[in-house]
Amino acid sequence: MDRQKTIGTMSDADLAQVLSQVRAGDNDAWGELYRQYAPAIFRFCRRLLPAREDAEDATTEIFMKVRQKLGTYDSSRPFTAWLYKVASNHCWDTLRRRRIRQDLETGDLDTLPLEHPDPSQLERLQAEHTSKEVRTGLARLPDRARMALVLRYYAEMSYDEIADTLGVRRAFVGVLLLRARHQLRDALSGSGNENFQKANAGGAR
């Protein structure tokens, strides 16, 4: 996925000026920053959180944090990378607070298929299904697997950034992504429904 296609089109010079104005307390500049970046952050949250209302609330809360933390932003790094980092941390904290994580990621390494979808196959899956179907498929994944998939292919985070966000070892990120791609393929094809239902039933409290 190309992050440039999913987020604001403001030039680097314009962004630097707007950020400077926001830091100076310019509400109009803040409104422009929000208009440019909020739609993409909402779509990001919508892929990670259970309901549209959750994504709407999260988007508002994320931008409140962005305004509070803007002084810590290092302008030598891409603003979108920092913004997605703030958003991913918020979403992951939200899922953890709700205690709805499905920690199914560590017990079935031996059952992984020898042939598994690579990133290009993931892109083909997305091209063959509607956004709603992909979102529904993502919702069937365990929280950590879904987070890893969206962080890697939507926010284009590195393995180190994903490991830091999710609190796992870097070496585990590749395993997590492999499993998540396989689970999404099964969810989109319908073949994984029974397994997901069993997993969810087994994890119910």
Helices and strands as residue ranges (DSSP letters): G 3-5, H 12-23, H 27-48, H 52-69, G 70-72, H 79-97, G 109-111, H 119-128, H 131-139, H 143-153, H 159-166, H 170-189, H 193-203
